[in-house]
């Protein structure tokens, strides 16, 4: 079990990492788009805290944080986003395709919901090989309306696969409020139609997320099949870096900022005596300096050589 202060540091590192991605994008140093995660850190960090080393995790194109929470190194993840040869995927995947199989982060998927059938394969492999491992799949609230979601959940339930699906419900599917695209308000209730447990949790409470995922993982390892978890959270930024999020009602962002998961966890540390408010402030400052220094170092890393474009490419004649 990771110590509380270390969990707080992880969230701070991830927040600073995303802030740096935003800054670098505005400087035209990031190719393609980026989909940032500020405000949702407790979901990824809490869920990944409940996993064992051999478990597999897949996530969405808003996946920097899940991959980092699973244990990928900050510098190689940033190098990938900047297209450097030393990136997690050699600079070829970029922001929406971060992968680090060495830590069980088996892919970020740019296609909405594509990670769900992939997660089935991870879970089925674990079941057939009797490894005791599980698959964890992050998905957005918008993806719960597509065929791949329903097909994956149904198949996982029928075969009792060791799968945990975490819906990151940040209230918006791209630019559309959930209420305009979805007839129900509690997405966890969709589990009922598959005959599996459905749980709703405060996605800004790291410990609450960790505990419900740990319980679901325990059921999966015991052969009791999948669980659908809905984590209620909120993204502080727009859908992507080109989105000013002007569609949000006045005052909504400000209300959610009062429930910033990092601030909430800092209060927990203070109240439990793990780290007082002054220590939390100092840690935040230290981490920001460390992450900025990391970025400056990564900026000096070499770009891929032209010949590398033909590596990892297969063709049939």
C-alpha positions as CSV (number, residue, x, y, z in Angstrom):
1,X,0.0,0.0,0.0
2,X,1.5,3.3,-1.0
3,X,2.0,5.9,1.8
4,X,-0.5,8.8,1.8
5,X,2.2,11.5,1.1
6,X,3.5,9.5,-1.8
7,X,0.0,9.3,-3.3
8,X,-0.3,13.1,-2.9
9,X,3.0,13.5,-4.6
10,X,1.8,11.4,-7.5
11,X,-1.2,13.5,-8.0
12,X,0.9,16.7,-7.8
13,X,3.3,15.3,-10.3
14,X,0.5,14.4,-12.7
15,X,-1.1,17.8,-12.3
16,X,2.2,19.5,-13.0
17,X,2.8,17.2,-16.0
18,X,-0.6,18.1,-17.5
19,X,0.0,21.8,-16.9
20,X,3.3,21.5,-18.7
21,X,1.6,19.7,-21.6
22,X,-0.8,22.7,-21.9
23,X,2.1,25.2,-21.8
24,X,4.1,23.3,-24.4
25,X,1.1,23.0,-26.7
26,X,0.6,26.8,-26.6
27,X,4.2,27.1,-27.7
28,X,3.5,24.8,-30.7
29,X,5.9,22.1,-29.4
30,X,3.3,19.3,-29.2
31,X,2.2,17.8,-32.5
32,X,-1.4,17.0,-32.8
33,X,-3.9,17.6,-30.1
34,X,-3.9,16.9,-26.4
35,X,-6.7,16.0,-24.0
36,X,-5.8,17.0,-20.5
37,X,-6.9,15.5,-17.2
38,X,-6.6,18.3,-14.6
39,X,-9.3,17.7,-12.0
40,X,-9.7,14.0,-12.5
41,X,-6.4,12.8,-10.9
42,X,-8.1,10.9,-8.0
43,X,-9.8,8.6,-10.4
44,X,-6.7,7.3,-12.1
45,X,-4.4,7.4,-9.1
46,X,-7.0,5.8,-6.8
47,X,-7.9,3.0,-9.3
48,X,-4.4,2.1,-10.2
49,X,-3.5,2.0,-6.5
50,X,-5.8,-1.0,-6.3
51,X,-4.0,-3.0,-9.0
52,X,-1.4,-5.7,-8.7
53,X,1.9,-5.7,-10.7
54,X,0.6,-8.3,-13.2
55,X,-2.7,-6.6,-14.0
56,X,-3.4,-4.9,-17.3
57,X,-4.7,-1.4,-17.8
58,X,-6.1,0.4,-20.8
59,X,-7.5,3.9,-21.1
60,X,-8.8,6.6,-23.4
61,X,-7.1,9.3,-25.4
62,X,-7.3,11.4,-22.2
63,X,-4.8,8.9,-20.9
64,X,-1.6,10.6,-19.8
65,X,-2.6,10.3,-16.2
66,X,-3.7,6.7,-16.2
67,X,-0.4,5.6,-17.8
68,X,1.6,7.7,-15.3
69,X,-0.5,6.4,-12.4
70,X,0.2,2.9,-13.5
71,X,4.0,3.6,-13.1
72,X,5.3,4.9,-16.4
73,X,8.2,7.3,-16.0
74,X,7.4,11.0,-16.3
75,X,10.3,11.8,-18.6
76,X,9.7,9.1,-21.2
77,X,6.0,9.9,-21.2
78,X,6.7,13.6,-21.8
79,X,9.3,12.6,-24.5
80,X,6.6,10.7,-26.3
81,X,4.2,13.7,-26.3
82,X,7.0,15.8,-27.7
83,X,7.9,13.2,-30.4
84,X,11.3,12.3,-29.0
85,X,13.1,9.1,-29.9
86,X,13.4,8.3,-26.2
87,X,9.6,8.4,-25.7
88,X,7.6,5.5,-24.5
89,X,6.7,4.6,-28.1
90,X,9.8,6.1,-29.8
91,X,8.0,9.3,-30.4
92,X,5.5,7.7,-32.8
93,X,2.4,7.5,-30.7
94,X,2.2,11.0,-29.3
95,X,-0.3,12.2,-26.8
96,X,-3.2,9.9,-27.6
97,X,-1.3,6.6,-27.8
98,X,0.9,6.4,-24.6
99,X,1.8,2.8,-23.8
100,X,4.2,1.2,-21.4
101,X,3.7,-2.6,-21.4
102,X,6.5,-2.9,-18.8
103,X,4.2,-1.4,-16.1
104,X,1.0,-2.9,-17.4
105,X,-0.2,0.2,-19.2
106,X,-1.3,-1.6,-22.4
107,X,-2.5,1.3,-24.4
108,X,-4.3,4.6,-24.7
109,X,-6.9,4.4,-27.5
110,X,-7.8,7.4,-29.7
111,X,-11.0,5.7,-31.0
112,X,-13.8,6.2,-28.5
113,X,-14.5,2.9,-26.7
114,X,-11.9,0.9,-28.6
115,X,-10.1,0.0,-25.4
116,X,-13.1,-2.0,-24.1
117,X,-12.9,-5.0,-26.5
118,X,-9.1,-4.9,-26.0
119,X,-9.7,-5.1,-22.2
120,X,-11.8,-8.2,-22.9
121,X,-8.8,-9.8,-24.5
122,X,-6.6,-9.0,-21.5
123,X,-9.2,-10.4,-19.1
124,X,-9.8,-13.5,-21.1
125,X,-6.1,-14.2,-21.3
126,X,-5.8,-14.0,-17.6
127,X,-8.8,-16.3,-17.2
128,X,-7.6,-18.9,-19.6
129,X,-4.0,-18.9,-18.2
130,X,-5.3,-18.8,-14.6
131,X,-2.8,-16.0,-13.7
132,X,-5.0,-14.3,-11.1
133,X,-4.6,-11.1,-13.0
134,X,-7.4,-8.7,-13.9
135,X,-8.0,-6.1,-16.6
136,X,-8.9,-2.5,-15.7
137,X,-10.4,-0.3,-18.4
138,X,-11.0,3.4,-18.1
139,X,-13.7,4.9,-20.3
140,X,-15.7,8.1,-20.6
141,X,-19.3,8.8,-20.0
142,X,-19.9,9.3,-23.7
143,X,-18.7,5.9,-24.6
144,X,-21.4,4.2,-22.6
145,X,-23.7,4.9,-25.6
146,X,-21.8,3.0,-28.2
147,X,-22.0,-0.6,-29.3
148,X,-18.5,-1.6,-28.2
149,X,-19.4,-0.7,-24.6
150,X,-22.5,-2.8,-24.5
151,X,-20.9,-5.7,-26.3
152,X,-17.9,-5.7,-24.1
153,X,-19.9,-5.5,-20.9
154,X,-22.3,-8.2,-22.0
155,X,-19.5,-10.6,-23.1
156,X,-17.5,-10.0,-19.9
157,X,-20.6,-10.8,-17.8
158,X,-21.5,-13.9,-19.8
159,X,-18.0,-15.3,-19.5
160,X,-17.4,-13.9,-16.0
161,X,-14.2,-12.3,-17.1
162,X,-11.9,-10.6,-14.5
163,X,-12.7,-7.1,-15.8
164,X,-13.2,-3.8,-14.0
165,X,-14.5,-0.9,-16.0
166,X,-14.3,2.6,-14.6
167,X,-16.5,5.2,-16.2
168,X,-14.9,8.6,-15.8
169,X,-18.1,10.7,-15.7
170,X,-16.9,14.3,-16.1
171,X,-20.4,15.3,-17.2
172,X,-19.5,16.0,-20.9
173,X,-19.0,13.7,-23.9
174,X,-16.7,16.0,-25.9
175,X,-18.8,19.2,-26.0
176,X,-22.2,17.7,-25.2
177,X,-23.7,17.6,-21.6
178,X,-24.5,14.1,-20.6
179,X,-28.2,14.9,-20.2
180,X,-28.5,15.7,-23.9
181,X,-27.2,12.4,-25.0
182,X,-28.1,9.9,-22.3
183,X,-31.6,9.0,-21.0
184,X,-30.5,8.0,-17.5
185,X,-28.6,10.0,-14.9
186,X,-26.8,7.2,-13.1
187,X,-24.6,5.3,-15.5
188,X,-23.7,2.7,-13.0
189,X,-27.3,1.5,-13.3
190,X,-26.5,0.1,-16.7
191,X,-24.8,-2.8,-14.9
192,X,-28.2,-4.2,-14.0
193,X,-28.9,-5.2,-17.6
194,X,-25.8,-7.3,-17.6
195,X,-26.4,-8.9,-14.2
196,X,-23.3,-7.5,-12.7
197,X,-22.5,-5.1,-9.8
198,X,-22.7,-1.3,-10.6
199,X,-21.2,1.1,-8.2
200,X,-21.2,4.9,-8.2
201,X,-18.4,6.7,-6.3
202,X,-17.1,10.2,-5.7
203,X,-14.3,10.4,-8.3
204,X,-12.6,13.3,-6.5
205,X,-12.0,11.1,-3.3
206,X,-8.9,9.1,-3.9
207,X,-9.5,6.7,-1.1
208,X,-13.1,6.1,-2.1
209,X,-12.1,5.2,-5.7
210,X,-9.2,3.0,-4.4
211,X,-11.6,1.1,-2.1
212,X,-14.4,0.4,-4.7
213,X,-11.8,-0.7,-7.3
214,X,-10.1,-2.9,-4.8
215,X,-13.4,-4.6,-3.9
216,X,-14.2,-5.1,-7.6
217,X,-10.7,-6.4,-8.3
218,X,-11.1,-8.9,-5.4
219,X,-14.4,-10.2,-6.9
220,X,-12.8,-10.5,-10.3
221,X,-9.8,-12.5,-9.0
222,X,-12.2,-14.8,-7.2
223,X,-14.0,-15.6,-10.5
224,X,-17.1,-13.6,-9.8
225,X,-16.9,-11.6,-13.0
226,X,-16.8,-7.9,-14.0
227,X,-17.9,-4.8,-12.2
228,X,-19.0,-1.4,-13.6
229,X,-17.9,1.6,-11.6
230,X,-19.0,5.2,-12.3
231,X,-16.6,7.8,-10.9
232,X,-18.2,11.2,-10.7
233,X,-15.6,13.9,-11.5
234,X,-15.0,17.0,-13.6
235,X,-12.3,18.1,-16.1
236,X,-11.1,21.6,-15.4
237,X,-10.1,22.2,-19.0
238,X,-11.9,21.9,-22.3
239,X,-12.4,18.7,-24.2
240,X,-9.1,19.3,-26.0
241,X,-6.5,22.1,-26.2
242,X,-8.5,23.8,-28.9
243,X,-11.7,23.9,-26.8
244,X,-12.4,26.9,-24.6
245,X,-15.4,25.1,-23.0
246,X,-17.7,28.1,-23.4
247,X,-20.6,25.7,-23.4
248,X,-20.3,25.2,-19.6
249,X,-23.0,27.0,-17.5
250,X,-21.8,30.1,-15.6
251,X,-20.4,29.1,-12.2
252,X,-20.1,25.4,-12.9
253,X,-16.3,25.3,-13.2
254,X,-15.9,27.5,-10.1
255,X,-18.1,25.1,-8.0
256,X,-16.1,22.1,-9.1
257,X,-12.8,23.9,-8.4
258,X,-14.0,23.9,-4.7
259,X,-13.8,20.1,-4.9
260,X,-10.4,19.8,-6.5
261,X,-9.2,16.3,-5.7
262,X,-5.7,17.4,-4.8
263,X,-6.9,20.0,-2.4
264,X,-9.3,17.5,-0.8
265,X,-6.5,15.0,-0.3
266,X,-4.3,17.7,1.2
267,X,-7.0,18.3,3.8
268,X,-7.0,14.5,4.5
269,X,-3.2,14.6,5.0
270,X,-3.5,17.6,7.3
271,X,-6.4,16.2,9.4
272,X,-4.6,12.8,9.9
273,X,-1.3,14.4,10.7
274,X,0.5,12.9,7.7
275,X,1.5,16.3,6.3
276,X,0.3,19.7,7.4
277,X,-0.9,22.5,5.1
278,X,2.5,24.1,5.0
279,X,4.2,20.8,4.1
280,X,1.6,20.3,1.3
281,X,2.3,23.7,-0.1
282,X,6.1,23.1,0.0
283,X,5.6,19.7,-1.7
284,X,3.5,21.3,-4.4
285,X,6.3,23.8,-5.1
286,X,9.0,21.2,-5.1
287,X,7.2,19.0,-7.5
288,X,6.5,21.8,-9.9
289,X,10.1,22.7,-10.0
290,X,11.1,19.0,-10.5
291,X,8.6,18.6,-13.4
292,X,9.7,21.8,-15.1
293,X,13.4,20.7,-14.8
294,X,12.4,17.3,-16.3
295,X,10.7,19.0,-19.2
296,X,13.8,21.2,-19.9
297,X,15.9,18.0,-19.9
298,X,13.6,16.1,-22.2
299,X,13.6,19.0,-24.7
300,X,17.3,18.3,-25.3
301,X,16.6,14.6,-26.2
302,X,17.2,13.7,-29.8
303,X,14.3,13.4,-32.3
304,X,13.8,10.0,-34.1
305,X,16.1,9.4,-37.1
306,X,14.3,9.3,-40.4
307,X,15.0,5.5,-40.8
308,X,13.0,4.9,-37.6
309,X,9.7,5.5,-39.5
310,X,10.0,2.1,-41.1
311,X,10.4,0.3,-37.7
312,X,7.5,-1.6,-36.2
313,X,5.6,-1.5,-39.5
314,X,4.4,-4.7,-41.1
315,X,3.2,-5.2,-44.7
316,X,2.2,-8.3,-46.6
317,X,3.0,-8.8,-50.3
